[in-house]
Amino acid sequence: MTAVAEGEVTRAEFEAYLDAMGEAGANGYRKLFDGSRGDTRMPAEEILALGVRMRTAHETGPMGPLAVVVPEALAEPLGRVLGMLAAARRPMRVFGEARAARKWISSLPG
């Protein structure tokens, strides 16, 4: 599963993405989230709330590998959320460009 963020991403949009993944039963699949062309104005508390929600989803069943691509400007504010997700029992890596992320996620078992 690949998701690409372009332009500003709001909390409501990201919540809708999480809802769609949960409803589709996609949590166990390989996922690549490419946020390299995205941005957000969400305050830190909203980003952390999303991280808590994503971490809670790990209790519902196995989680598939996750590759995340972020622009340098967002690396720090998203660092805590990504750290929360890294604690899951699944392969996860953060990348600065999508090609390397696609290569890595494709090399993992489906």
N, C-alpha and C positions, 0 to 999 in steps of 0.2 A: 504494500500500500504506500503510495506517495502522495504527500500533500505539499503544496507550494503556497507560501504566503507572499502576496504582493501588495505594496502600499501599507497603509496603517491597519493593524489588526487590533480589534477591540476585544474586550473580555467576552461580550455576547457572541462574537464570531467564533472565538476559540472554544467557548462552552458548547456552541452548536456543533463544532467539529468533534469534540469529545463525545457529545450525545450521539452523533451519527456513527462514530466508531463503536460505541457500546451497543447501540441498537443493531448494528450489522454483525456483531460478534467478532469484530476484527482485532481484539486485543492480543490474541495469540499469534497474529501474523507479523512478518517482518514489516517494519515501518521506516520510511524516510520522511522526515519533516524538513523541508527546505525553506528556511526563513531568511535566506540571503538577500532577497529583494523586499523583505518586509520590515516594518517598523511598528512601534507601539508607543503610546503615551500613557499606558496603564501605570498607575502608581505601584510602588513596591508591594503594598499590601494586597493588591489585586493579583499580581503575579504570584505571590506566595500562596494565596487562596487557590489559584489554579494548580499550583504544585501539590498542595495538600489533596486536592480532588484527584489528580493523576496518581498520586502515591496510594490513595485509598483504593483506587481501581485495581491495584496490584493484588488486593486481597480477594478479588472475585475469581481468580484463576490464573493460569500461566500467562506470562507476557512474552510476546515475541521480541526479537532484537529491535533496537532503535538506533537510527543514525540521525543526528540533528546537525543542520547547517545553519550557522548564525553569522551575521555580520559582526565585525570587530566591535562596533559601537554598542552592540547589545550584549556582548559576552559577559560583562560584569553584572548588569541587572538580572540577567537570566541565570547567572552562576549558581545561585542558591537553589533555584527550581531544578536545574539540571543535576545538582548534587543530590537532591532528594530522589530523583529518578534513578540515579546511578546505583542507589542502594538496593534496587530491585534485583531479583535473581534472573537476570537476563543480560545478554551482551548489549552494551551501549557505548557509543562514541560520539564525540562532538567534532565537527569539521568546520573549516573556514571556506570550503568550496564544495559544490555539489558532486563533481565528478569523482573525487576520492570517496565521498560518502556512498555513492551508488556502487562503486567497485567493492567497497567493504561489505555493504549490506547484501549484495548479490553473491558474495562468497560464502555466506552463512547458510546453514540448512533452512529450508522453508518451513 
